[in-house]
Amino acid sequence: MQKRIILLTGNPGVGKTTVLLKVVEDLKAKGCKVGGMVSCEVRSCGTRVGFEVLDLSNGRRGWLAHVNQKSGPQVGRYRVNLADLDSVGAEAIVSAVENSDIVVIDEIGPMELFSESFRKAVRKAVESRKPVLAVVHWKARDTLIDEVKRREDAETRVVTSENRESLHGVVVRKVVESLAKK
C-alpha cells in the first residue's frame, strides 16, 4: 500500500524540523503547494524561552508556548498558548487540507495535544487522502498518535544524526509518488 502519511520522529535536537523544512523547500521548488504549521524554538540571550507556531501558507505567527505565558497548560517550564495554537496552528492545518497539495504538521506532541482544535485538525488531515508530513514527539503517548501510527497508509521514519542529511530526499520522493497516485 502507498504510504501517504509520513511521520518523522527521533531524539530531541536531532534535526526533525530541519529535515521537515528541507522537504518543504524541495516540494515547493517542484511546484507543490505546501501548507500547514511548523513550530520553531525561540531563544533570547542563548536560552530557549519558547516556541513559535508558523502558518506555512500565509506566514502568520503566534506563540505556541513561552516561559512568561501567564496561563494555559504547563509543559516543563513553558505554558501553552491555546489561543494562538488554535488560531494559527490548527487553522493552518485545516486550511492546508482545503487548499494545499501537501499538509505539514510540526509537531504532534505534548504541547499541541492540549488543544481540541489541533486534535480535530490532525484527524481531518489524516482522513483527507492528501499526503501528510508530520513530526511526532519521540516519547509522547496519546491515543491520537497511536491512531495515526497504526494507519495502513502511514509510515514512521526515525531521524538520526547518521541519516538526517539524506532523509529529506527519501521523504520528497515518497510524497511525490503519493501525489502521483492521487
N, CA and C of each residue as an Amber inpcrd file, in Angstrom:
protein
   546
   0.8360000  -1.1960000   0.0000000   0.0000000   0.0000000   0.0000000
   0.8760000   1.2540000   0.0000000   0.4510000   2.2230000  -0.7800000
   1.1470000   3.5110000  -0.8390000   1.0720000   4.2030000   0.5210000
   2.2220000   4.6240000   1.0270000   2.2770000   5.3240000   2.3120000
   2.1080000   6.8190000   2.0450000   0.9770000   7.3670000   2.4510000
   0.6160000   8.7610000   2.2010000   0.9300000   9.6500000   3.3870000
   1.0270000   9.0530000   4.5570000   1.3050000   9.7960000   5.7880000
   2.7090000   9.4130000   6.2450000   3.6040000  10.3960000   6.2720000
   4.9770000  10.1270000   6.6880000   5.2120000  10.8470000   8.0070000
   5.5480000  10.0610000   9.0120000   5.7850000  10.5860000  10.3550000
   7.2800000  10.5780000  10.6330000   7.8160000  11.7250000  11.0010000
   9.2280000  11.8260000  11.3740000   9.3130000  11.8710000  12.8860000
  10.2010000  11.0790000  13.4500000  10.4000000  11.0970000  14.8860000
  11.8900000  10.9650000  15.1580000  12.2740000  11.0860000  16.4070000
  13.6800000  10.9780000  16.7740000  13.9380000  11.7450000  18.0520000
  15.1510000  11.5990000  18.5410000  15.5160000  12.2470000  19.8000000
  15.4230000  13.7740000  19.7000000  15.2160000  14.4430000  20.8350000
  15.1960000  15.9020000  20.8230000  16.5130000  16.4610000  20.2720000
  16.4010000  17.4770000  19.4140000  17.5880000  18.1430000  18.8930000
  18.2940000  17.4320000  17.7540000  17.7410000  16.3000000  17.2780000
  18.4170000  15.5290000  16.2270000  18.2510000  16.1680000  14.8440000
  17.2220000  17.0060000  14.6840000  17.0320000  17.6780000  13.3960000
  15.7440000  17.3260000  12.6660000  14.7160000  16.9160000  13.4020000
  13.4390000  16.5410000  12.7770000  12.8330000  17.7180000  12.0000000
  12.7490000  18.8710000  12.6370000  12.1640000  20.0410000  11.9780000
  13.0420000  20.5000000  10.8280000  14.3470000  20.3860000  10.9660000
  15.2600000  20.7660000   9.8810000  15.0150000  19.8880000   8.6550000
  14.8660000  18.5750000   8.8620000  14.5580000  17.6600000   7.7580000
  13.2220000  18.0530000   7.1400000  12.2260000  18.2990000   7.9760000
  10.8950000  18.6750000   7.5070000  10.9670000  19.9460000   6.6450000
  11.7000000  20.9580000   7.1030000  11.7990000  22.2180000   6.3570000
  12.5230000  22.0380000   5.0280000  13.5290000  21.1420000   4.9790000
  14.2070000  20.8400000   3.7100000  13.2280000  20.1810000   2.7400000
  12.3930000  19.2810000   3.2530000  11.3830000  18.6210000   2.4190000
  10.4180000  19.6690000   1.8640000   9.9410000  20.5680000   2.7190000
   9.0140000  21.6270000   2.2920000   9.6500000  22.4610000   1.1790000
  10.8950000  22.8520000   1.3860000  11.6170000  23.6630000   0.3990000
  11.7090000  22.9330000  -0.9480000  12.0880000  21.6540000  -0.9150000
  12.2120000  20.8620000  -2.1450000  10.8700000  20.6850000  -2.8450000
   9.8160000  20.4380000  -2.0730000   8.4860000  20.2490000  -2.6660000
   7.9890000  21.5410000  -3.2970000   8.2310000  22.6720000  -2.6280000
   7.8330000  23.9640000  -3.1970000   8.6000000  24.2280000  -4.4930000
   9.8850000  23.8660000  -4.5230000  10.7020000  24.0420000  -5.7280000
  10.1710000  23.2000000  -6.8880000   9.4960000  22.0880000  -6.5770000
   8.9020000  21.2290000  -7.6010000   7.5040000  21.7100000  -8.0040000
   7.0690000  22.8250000  -7.4230000   5.7680000  23.3860000  -7.7830000
   4.6040000  22.8970000  -6.9430000   4.8760000  22.1850000  -5.8730000
   3.8160000  21.7010000  -4.9910000   3.3620000  22.8210000  -4.0580000
   2.0730000  22.8230000  -3.7790000   1.5260000  23.7870000  -2.8270000
   1.5190000  23.1060000  -1.4460000   2.3760000  23.6280000  -0.5530000
   2.5540000  23.0240000   0.7690000   1.9660000  23.9570000   1.8150000
   1.1390000  23.4100000   2.6980000   0.5520000  24.2060000   3.7720000
   0.6170000  23.4550000   5.0800000   0.2120000  24.1220000   6.1380000
   0.2240000  23.5030000   7.4520000   0.9700000  24.3700000   8.4350000
   1.4500000  23.7620000   9.5060000   2.1000000  24.5110000  10.5820000
   3.4550000  23.9490000  10.9340000   4.3400000  24.8610000  11.3460000
   5.6720000  24.4820000  11.8090000   5.9170000  25.1880000  13.1380000
   6.5520000  24.4890000  14.0700000   6.9380000  25.0810000  15.3580000
   8.4310000  25.3540000  15.3460000   8.8140000  26.5330000  15.8070000
  10.2310000  26.9070000  15.8510000  10.5820000  27.3510000  17.2590000
  11.7350000  26.9170000  17.7410000  12.1540000  27.3650000  19.0620000
  12.6030000  28.8180000  18.9740000  12.3690000  29.5660000  20.0550000
  12.7680000  30.9690000  20.1330000  13.7390000  31.0990000  21.2960000
  14.8910000  31.7460000  21.0120000  15.9180000  31.9290000  22.0270000
  16.1170000  33.4030000  22.3210000  16.4840000  33.6870000  23.5480000
  16.8440000  35.0360000  23.9620000  18.1230000  34.9230000  24.7760000
  19.1570000  35.6310000  24.3680000  20.4660000  35.5780000  25.0480000
  20.9660000  34.1400000  25.1920000  20.7500000  33.3350000  24.1610000
  21.2520000  31.9630000  24.1560000  20.3980000  30.9470000  24.8920000
  19.3130000  31.4060000  25.5250000  18.4450000  30.4960000  26.2790000
  17.1000000  30.3580000  25.5740000  16.5970000  29.1280000  25.4820000
  15.2880000  28.9190000  24.8710000  14.2140000  29.4870000  25.7890000
  13.3850000  30.3690000  25.2360000  12.3120000  30.9930000  26.0220000
  10.9320000  30.5280000  25.5800000  10.8510000  29.8670000  24.4350000
   9.5440000  29.4090000  23.9830000   9.5820000  28.8540000  22.5840000
   8.3780000  28.6870000  22.0500000   8.2040000  28.1400000  20.7090000
   7.1560000  28.9650000  19.9800000   7.4760000  29.2770000  18.7340000
   6.5490000  29.9930000  17.8880000   5.8570000  28.9910000  16.9770000
   4.6340000  29.3040000  16.5750000   3.9420000  28.4770000  15.5960000
   3.7700000  29.3350000  14.3440000   4.0470000  28.7260000  13.1800000
   4.0300000  29.4510000  11.9140000   3.1080000  28.7500000  10.9160000
   2.2370000  29.5280000  10.2580000   1.3840000  29.0230000   9.1870000
   2.1970000  29.0880000   7.8950000   2.4850000  27.9360000   7.2880000
   3.3220000  27.8760000   6.0890000   2.6920000  28.5630000   4.8770000
   1.3720000  28.6670000   4.8380000   0.6990000  29.2540000   3.6790000
   0.7310000  30.7710000   3.6660000   0.5010000  31.3820000   4.8230000
   0.3530000  32.8440000   4.8390000   1.3610000  33.5660000   5.7300000
   2.2380000  32.7930000   6.4060000   3.2690000  33.4240000   7.2260000
   2.8030000  33.9320000   8.5810000   1.5290000  33.7070000   8.9260000
   1.0470000  34.1350000  10.2440000   1.8210000  33.4110000  11.3320000
   2.1110000  34.1330000  12.4040000   2.8580000  33.5670000  13.5260000
   2.0990000  33.7780000  14.8210000   2.3730000  32.9150000  15.7700000
   1.8320000  33.0660000  17.1120000   2.7400000  32.3300000  18.0770000
   2.4600000  32.4710000  19.3400000   3.2330000  31.7480000  20.3560000
   2.5680000  30.4130000  20.6350000   3.3210000  29.3450000  20.4760000
   2.8480000  28.0250000  20.8900000   2.9860000  27.9170000  22.4040000
   4.1260000  28.3320000  22.9160000   4.3840000  28.2620000  24.3560000
   5.5280000  29.2130000  24.6940000   5.5210000  29.6930000  25.9400000
   6.5510000  30.6500000  26.3560000   6.7600000  30.5120000  27.8610000
   7.9760000  30.8250000  28.3080000   8.2700000  30.7600000  29.7450000
   7.4990000  31.8410000  30.5180000   7.1550000  32.9520000  29.8720000
   6.4370000  34.0440000  30.5420000   4.9330000  34.0330000  30.3010000
   4.4320000  33.0050000  29.6310000   2.9860000  32.8780000  29.4010000
   2.3160000  32.7330000  30.7710000   1.3010000  33.5280000  31.0350000
   0.6920000  33.5770000  32.3800000  -0.2940000  32.4490000  32.6440000
  -0.9570000  31.9780000  31.5960000  -1.9690000  30.9380000  31.8150000
  -1.8200000  29.8780000  30.7330000  -2.5710000  28.8170000  30.8860000
  -2.5210000  27.7170000  29.9230000  -1.8600000  26.4980000  30.5270000
  -2.0310000  25.3590000  29.8720000  -1.4350000  24.1120000  30.3660000
   0.0880000  24.2340000  30.4390000   0.6680000  23.6280000  31.4590000
   2.1140000  23.7070000  31.6460000   2.7940000  22.4370000  31.1540000
   3.8760000  22.6340000  30.3770000   4.7280000  21.5390000  29.9200000
   6.1510000  21.9710000  30.2370000   6.7500000  21.3410000  31.2300000
   8.0770000  21.7560000  31.6730000   8.0200000  23.1800000  32.1980000
   8.9030000  24.0450000  31.7000000   8.8950000  25.4290000  32.1720000
   8.0580000  26.3540000  31.3000000   7.3330000  25.7760000  30.3430000
   6.5340000  26.5610000  29.4020000   5.0450000  26.4130000  29.6800000
   4.3070000  27.4710000  29.3550000   2.8480000  27.3840000  29.3540000
   2.3920000  27.4900000  27.9090000   1.4320000  26.6450000  27.5360000
   0.9360000  26.5810000  26.1650000  -0.0790000  27.6960000  25.9360000
   0.0680000  28.3810000  24.8140000  -0.8600000  29.4390000  24.4110000
  -1.9160000  28.8030000  23.5020000  -3.0050000  28.3450000  24.1090000
  -4.0380000  27.6380000  23.3400000  -4.6880000  28.5390000  22.2950000
  -4.8210000  29.8380000  22.5800000  -5.4530000  30.7580000  21.6180000
  -4.6520000  30.8110000  20.3160000  -3.3340000  30.9970000  20.4030000
  -2.5000000  31.0470000  19.1960000  -2.3920000  29.6750000  18.5390000
  -2.3090000  28.6310000  19.3400000  -2.2380000  27.2770000  18.7890000
  -3.4840000  26.9980000  17.9500000  -4.6440000  27.4020000  18.4500000
  -5.8970000  27.1880000  17.7130000  -5.9980000  28.0980000  16.4910000
  -5.7420000  29.4090000  16.6910000  -5.9930000  30.3710000  15.6080000
  -4.9030000  30.3670000  14.5400000  -3.6910000  29.9610000  14.8750000
  -2.6250000  29.8980000  13.8690000  -2.3750000  28.4390000  13.4740000
  -2.0460000  27.5860000  14.4510000  -1.6570000  26.2010000  14.1560000
  -2.7740000  25.3380000  13.6040000  -3.8500000  25.1840000  14.3620000
  -4.9500000  24.3170000  13.9240000  -5.5810000  24.8570000  12.6430000
  -5.7480000  26.1810000  12.5630000  -6.3300000  26.7760000  11.3440000
  -5.4330000  26.5510000  10.1390000  -4.1000000  26.5760000  10.3310000
  -3.1660000  26.3290000   9.2270000  -3.3300000  24.9180000   8.6810000
  -3.5460000  23.9520000   9.5620000  -3.7220000  22.5560000   9.1390000
  -5.0260000  22.4130000   8.3540000  -6.1200000  22.9600000   8.8930000
  -7.4210000  22.8810000   8.2160000  -7.3560000  23.5650000   6.8510000
  -6.7200000  24.7290000   6.7950000  -6.5770000  25.4540000   5.5310000
  -5.7600000  24.6360000   4.5250000  -4.7070000  23.9710000   5.0010000
  -3.8760000  23.1360000   4.1150000  -4.6810000  21.9680000   3.5440000
  -5.5390000  21.3690000   4.3710000  -6.3830000  20.2650000   3.8930000
  -7.2760000  20.7650000   2.7570000  -7.7780000  21.9750000   2.9010000
  -8.7040000  22.5230000   1.9090000  -8.0000000  23.1130000   0.6840000
  -6.8000000  23.6870000   0.8530000  -6.2040000  24.4990000  -0.2120000
  -4.8300000  24.0810000  -0.7090000  -4.1820000  23.1060000  -0.0880000
  -2.8080000  22.7410000  -0.4660000  -2.7430000  21.3200000  -1.0160000
  -1.6180000  21.0070000  -1.6490000  -1.3910000  19.6390000  -2.1450000
  -0.9110000  18.7320000  -1.0180000  -0.1370000  19.3140000  -0.0890000
   0.5090000  18.5500000   0.9800000   0.2710000  19.2590000   2.3030000
  -0.0140000  18.4730000   3.3500000  -0.2750000  19.0130000   4.6810000
   0.9140000  18.7070000   5.5830000   1.4560000  19.7630000   6.2180000
   2.5950000  19.6270000   7.1220000   2.1420000  19.9210000   8.5490000
   2.5560000  19.0600000   9.4910000   2.2150000  19.2510000  10.9050000
   3.4780000  19.0540000  11.7430000   3.9610000  20.1420000  12.3420000
   5.1480000  20.0750000  13.2010000   4.8130000  20.7680000  14.5140000
   4.5630000  20.0730000  15.5410000   4.6200000  18.6310000  15.6850000
   3.3840000  18.1420000  16.3770000   3.1840000  16.8240000  16.3570000
   2.1320000  16.2310000  17.1830000   2.8390000  15.8340000  18.4680000
   2.7400000  16.6930000  19.4760000   3.4870000  16.4990000  20.7130000
   2.6980000  16.9550000  21.9230000   3.3160000  16.8700000  23.1010000
   2.6200000  17.1580000  24.3560000   1.9570000  18.5330000  24.4090000
   2.6180000  19.5620000  23.8970000   2.0350000  20.9060000  23.9560000
   0.8060000  21.0090000  23.0660000   0.9450000  20.5490000  21.8330000
  -0.1340000  20.6620000  20.8500000  -1.3550000  19.8280000  21.2260000
  -1.1270000  18.6980000  21.8840000  -2.2350000  17.7810000  22.1870000
  -3.2070000  18.3220000  23.2410000  -2.8630000  19.4360000  23.8930000
  -3.8070000  20.0680000  24.8150000  -4.9720000  20.7260000  24.0730000
  -4.8090000  20.9850000  22.7870000  -5.8240000  21.6910000  22.0020000
  -6.7590000  20.7230000  21.2970000  -8.0400000  20.8400000  21.5750000
  -9.0480000  20.0170000  20.9060000  -9.1300000  20.3930000  19.4270000
  -8.9760000  21.6810000  19.1160000  -8.9930000  22.1330000  17.7060000
  -7.8350000  21.5180000  16.9310000  -6.6600000  21.4450000  17.5650000
  -5.4930000  20.8220000  16.9300000  -5.7700000  19.3460000  16.6660000
  -6.3160000  18.6520000  17.6630000  -6.6290000  17.2220000  17.5020000
  -7.5800000  16.9930000  16.3220000  -8.6320000  17.8330000  16.2520000
  -9.6040000  17.7070000  15.1590000  -8.9370000  17.9850000  13.8170000
  -8.0500000  18.9820000  13.7690000  -7.3570000  19.3280000  12.5280000
  -6.4540000  18.1730000  12.0700000  -5.7530000  17.5370000  13.0030000
  -4.8930000  16.3950000  12.6580000  -5.7480000  15.2620000  12.0970000
  -6.8590000  14.9780000  12.7530000  -7.7470000  13.9110000  12.2560000
  -8.2410000  14.2320000  10.8470000  -8.6320000  15.4920000  10.6380000
  -9.1130000  15.9140000   9.3120000  -8.0130000  15.7090000   8.2700000
  -6.7780000  16.0400000   8.6240000  -5.6510000  15.8950000   7.6940000
  -5.4100000  14.4330000   7.3410000  -5.3460000  13.5580000   8.3420000
  -5.0270000  12.1520000   8.0490000  -6.1790000  11.4490000   7.3250000
  -7.3910000  11.9600000   7.4790000  -8.5340000  11.3660000   6.7830000
  -8.7640000  11.9900000   5.4090000  -7.9750000  12.9830000   5.0340000
  -8.2280000  13.7750000   3.8260000  -7.8030000  13.1170000   2.5140000
  -6.9730000  12.1090000   2.5520000  -6.4020000  11.4560000   1.3780000
  -5.2790000  12.2620000   0.7530000  -4.9130000  13.4080000   1.3390000
  -3.7680000  14.1800000   0.8550000  -2.5130000  13.6650000   1.5510000
  -1.3480000  13.8480000   0.9240000  -0.1130000  13.4970000   1.6260000
   0.0330000  14.3510000   2.8870000   0.4210000  13.7100000   3.9790000
   0.6310000  14.4000000   5.2520000   2.0590000  14.0950000   5.7030000
   2.7710000  15.1510000   6.0450000   4.1250000  15.0170000   6.5760000
   4.0950000  15.6120000   7.9730000   4.3390000  14.7780000   8.9800000
   4.2240000  15.2430000  10.3620000   5.4140000  14.8140000  11.1980000
   5.7670000  15.6670000  12.1490000   6.7650000  15.3190000  13.1590000
   5.9890000  14.8340000  14.3770000   6.4040000  13.6970000  14.9140000
   5.7580000  13.1410000  16.1030000   6.7760000  13.1300000  17.2330000
   6.3830000  13.6880000  18.3690000   7.2640000  13.7330000  19.5400000
   7.7020000  12.3220000  19.8900000   8.9780000  12.1640000  20.1620000
   9.6170000  10.8670000  20.4190000   8.9270000  10.0660000  21.5120000
   8.6230000  10.7110000  22.6450000   8.1050000   9.9590000  23.7990000
   6.6260000  10.1800000  24.0840000   5.9830000  11.0760000  23.3710000
   4.5790000  11.3820000  23.6730000   3.7150000  10.1340000  23.5090000
   2.8780000   9.8990000  24.4690000   1.9390000   8.7780000  24.4320000
   0.5300000   9.3700000  24.4370000  -0.2170000   9.0560000  23.3940000
  -1.5590000   9.6060000  23.2820000  -2.3390000   8.7410000  22.2960000
  -3.6430000   8.6500000  22.4920000  -4.4750000   7.8360000  21.5990000
  -4.4280000   8.3630000  20.1670000  -4.3580000   9.6920000  19.9810000
  -4.3050000  10.2490000  18.6280000  -3.0200000   9.8270000  17.9130000
  -1.8920000   9.8990000  18.6020000  -0.6180000   9.4860000  17.9990000
  -0.6670000   8.0030000  17.6390000  -1.1720000   7.1770000  18.5610000
  -1.2830000   5.7340000  18.2980000  -2.1670000   5.4640000  17.0790000
  -3.2790000   6.1910000  17.0190000  -4.2360000   6.0450000  15.9210000
  -3.5660000   6.3620000  14.5730000  -2.8190000   7.4590000  14.5160000
  -2.1590000   7.8590000  13.2680000  -1.0630000   6.8570000  12.9010000
  -0.2530000   6.4440000  13.8780000   0.8400000   5.4950000  13.6080000
   0.3270000   4.1500000  13.1050000  -0.8470000   3.7380000  13.5800000
  -1.4010000   2.4220000  13.2170000  -2.0530000   2.3910000  11.8360000
  -2.2810000   3.5350000  11.2440000  -2.9480000   3.5660000   9.9380000
  -2.1320000   2.7900000   8.9020000  -2.8380000   2.0810000   8.0040000
  -2.1670000   1.3180000   6.9450000  -1.4050000   2.2160000   5.9960000
  -1.8790000   3.4600000   5.8250000  -1.2540000   4.3740000   4.8650000
  -0.2170000   5.2900000   5.5200000   0.2390000   4.9090000   6.7350000
   1.2400000   5.7180000   7.4500000   2.5250000   4.9220000   7.6440000
   3.6340000   5.6400000   7.6120000   4.9200000   5.0260000   7.9530000
   5.7020000   6.0090000   8.8120000   6.4990000   5.4560000   9.7230000
   7.3070000   6.2760000  10.6270000   8.7680000   6.1580000  10.2320000
   9.4290000   7.3010000  10.1300000  10.8620000   7.3520000   9.8420000
  11.5650000   7.9930000  11.0330000  12.5970000   7.3520000  11.5500000
  13.3570000   7.8890000  12.6730000  14.5080000   8.7120000  12.1230000
  14.5510000   9.9930000  12.5270000  15.6470000  10.8760000  12.1290000
  16.8060000  10.6330000  13.0910000  17.9940000  10.3750000  12.5220000
  19.1990000  10.1540000  13.3300000  20.3000000  11.0860000  12.8260000
  21.3610000  11.2110000  13.5990000  22.4830000  12.0380000  13.1410000
  23.1060000  11.4300000  11.8840000  22.9660000  10.1150000  11.6860000
  23.5260000   9.4520000  10.5090000  22.6990000   9.6950000   9.2450000
  21.3660000   9.7820000   9.3660000  20.5350000   9.8730000   8.1520000
  19.9260000  11.2500000   7.9070000  20.1320000  12.1980000   8.8080000
  19.4060000  13.4710000   8.6810000  19.7800000  14.2780000   7.4460000
  20.9850000  14.0610000   6.8980000  21.3820000  14.7980000   5.6880000
  20.7390000  14.2160000   4.4230000  20.4410000  12.9180000   4.4310000
  19.9030000  12.2680000   3.2300000  18.4110000  11.9610000   3.3080000
  17.8530000  11.9660000   4.4930000  16.4590000  11.5390000   4.6780000
  15.4700000  12.4040000   3.9100000  15.7410000  13.7040000   3.8040000
  14.7730000  14.5710000   3.1210000  14.5440000  14.1330000   1.6680000
  15.5900000  13.6430000   1.0080000  15.4420000  13.1780000  -0.3720000
  14.5040000  11.9780000  -0.4680000  14.6330000  11.0540000   0.4680000
  13.7590000   9.8750000   0.5260000  12.3080000  10.3130000   0.7450000
  12.1070000  11.2480000   1.6790000  10.7560000  11.7100000   2.0090000
  10.1420000  12.4580000   0.8210000  10.9160000  13.3070000   0.1640000
  10.4080000  14.0420000  -1.0050000   9.9280000  13.0520000  -2.0620000
  10.7280000  12.0280000  -2.3500000  10.3330000  11.0190000  -3.3430000
   9.0190000  10.3470000  -2.9560000   8.8870000   9.9730000  -1.6880000
   7.6680000   9.3050000  -1.2330000   6.4420000  10.2130000  -1.3680000
   6.6050000  11.4880000  -1.0230000   5.4830000  12.4240000  -1.1270000
   5.1030000  12.6350000  -2.5860000   6.0900000  12.7950000  -3.4720000
   5.8170000  12.9960000  -4.8900000   5.1190000  11.7550000  -5.4750000
   5.5680000  10.5590000  -5.0910000   4.9050000   9.3100000  -5.5310000
   3.4580000   9.2800000  -5.0590000   3.2550000   9.6860000  -3.8130000
   1.9050000   9.7010000  -3.2400000   1.0060000  10.6750000  -4.0070000
   1.5400000  11.8290000  -4.3780000   0.7660000  12.8110000  -5.1460000
   0.3900000  12.2560000  -6.5150000   1.3130000  11.5230000  -7.1260000
   1.0730000  10.9700000  -8.4600000  -0.0290000   9.9250000  -8.4520000
  -0.2110000   9.2510000  -7.3160000  -1.2150000   8.1660000  -7.2230000
  -2.5870000   8.6710000  -6.8270000  -2.6950000   9.9690000  -6.4710000
  -3.9850000  10.5060000  -6.0070000  -5.0500000  10.4150000  -7.0570000
